[in-house]
Amino acid sequence: MNTQLSDRVDVERALGGAVSELAAALRGQARPAEAGASLAGTLAEHALTGSVRGCAVCLIDGAQAVRVVGVAGNTGHLAAGSVWELAPPLLDVLSDTNPIQRVEPSASALGQALGVDEDGELVATPLRIVDDAADHAGPLGVMLLVRDRPAPLAEEECAFIEDYSSLAALALHSSHHTGSQVASESMASFLNLVVHDLRAPLTVLSGYVDLLRAGTFGDGPKAWEKPLEMIAGKISETHRLVDDILLAARLESGAMPVSIETLDLGEVITRAAVRSEARAGLAAATIETKRSPQPVLAAADRFQVDRIVDNLINNAINYGGPSPWIRLSVDDAQPPAIRVEDRGVGISPELHSRIFDRFFRVDNRVPGTGFGLHVGRVLAEACGGSLRVESSVLGEGSVFRIELPAATTN
Ligand code: ADP
């Protein structure tokens, strides 16, 4: 048995692959059906344990058919994309609540196509969403595993297969929904699961890379400096993506508490400028602050407002051209506002509202997730305020405006 597959690293790799495909699908880079197929392929591939030589993921397609959406390993003549009649014994498998079932291979055309010989075994596991949402009463499909050595499946293999079948069901369910439907409970629990398992190893990785760069393990060759720097950069990019995914899951499940207090917006921008000094230094960016002579008080969540401003500064640096210039200012208006201004690439007028859509990105050459502005807007609204583009001109720069409810002074 390929025992390594039950190792955490492989599970994480599988989840990471599935999630980046999911993210691509949600960004609109792949059509949902294609994304579903490649997700199924990824999951099928990683569901292979040592005693399994081939795996196929099939989706129920209408009332009388199943469609093979992903295959991995040796699945005989069974190809992805083929459509099969939904007949016994598959029909029995799908109506049985048992998560792992044996199927007599010769009893079905599908089994024959998979090329299971008389010493072999066909195991079927229905793809069901565990915390079944109301719109999915029955299973979505079935995962078929071909085994050449029909010794009983080991307990850990069963657990592994069950985990993957529920994961596959969640992934397929999410990838076949678009827009607001994606914000379903199942999506939130899928993301939570993925993020939880990805954060810990990333933290360990970045810790080791930092130690290597600091020379804690002795001086490395000079030629290693650049690659290590690149690895560190990629790790922090992945961290950011994982954090964004976690935040999304929290926002979607409504588990994002806000704690409203009185904030002096002048202090907010001064602190933000200090926090971003290191990042600005790396990008040769200049950050100015322009406070109002009087305190400008708003009632909002300090932590969330800081997060929104940090994200706008990051964007102003990322999309600010070669030596970005950024000005943070406070507008003593009703309602009071923080403005984040840059002289960067600007945004064409028809995109001023679309950039707040989840995963929407204008230019994929700059690394990012297309998530920050969406999250910023949701957080501003959760504080009773708003986030919008005040003005932006292509090639000249942009002004983003966060309005917050005024605090009542006594
Ligand atoms: P990300 O930066 O990760 O792509 P955001 O949600 O923060 O995600 O931004 C969405 C898109 O809006 C960006 O991909 C970028 O094209 C555009 N954008 C955001 N901020 C600016 C800015 N200050 N200037 C120009 N374009 C911007």
Residues whose N, C-alpha, C, O or C-beta is under 5 A from the ligand:
A	BS01	ADP	N315 A316 Y319 G344 V345 G346 I347 I355 F360 R361 V362 D363 G368 T369 G370 F371 G372 L373 H374 S398
